[in-house]
Amino acid sequence: MRIRHDKRKLELPLQPLDWMWEGMAFLGLLTLVIYPFLEYSELPDTIATHFNAAGEPNGYGQKSTLWLISGIAGLTYLGLLILARFPHQFNFPVKITEGNMAFQYRLASRMIRALNGAITIMFAYIIYGMVETAKTGAVSMGYFFLILLMVGLGLIIGLYIYLAKKNQ
């Protein structure tokens, strides 16, 4: 038997921090479309499409792969953008009460917005790395990117869990 705990929907207007995350994600999305468009004609037909942990190319494919990655990033952006607007549908690490509902909903939505910004920027950097590697032949991705990605995403999620539990 499934027990459903109905959560009320609250209308929470975006605050400046929310707009910052939304803006960062949108700028990342614009970069994902504009940068490949500007550089596409200058690229060779075959480009590095996969990089190992050291940032060295270890897989190659058609330059149209840039559009596939941009499309995946765009769908991810759109999905997270929509998801952030429905915090009443989320699962929470704490019990939602009338007293903490607004805070927890805002915090969870903000985490999704922050992840959206970070993931979109990550995709933009991957596109940038692929284009620059194709143009110059030099490896432009490295361990730093992988470490920054893992630490950044871990911090966003870790901070969310800490604040959610602290403010039960």
QUIRAWO-V412876 format. One line per field, one symbol per residue. burial: 1 if it has 9 or more other C-alpha atoms within 8 Angstrom, else 0. Layout:
BEGIN
burial: ???
END
This chain:
BEGIN
burial: 000000000000000001101111110110111011001000100011101000111101101011001100110110011011011100000001000111011111111111111101111101111111111000101110010010011001100110011000
END
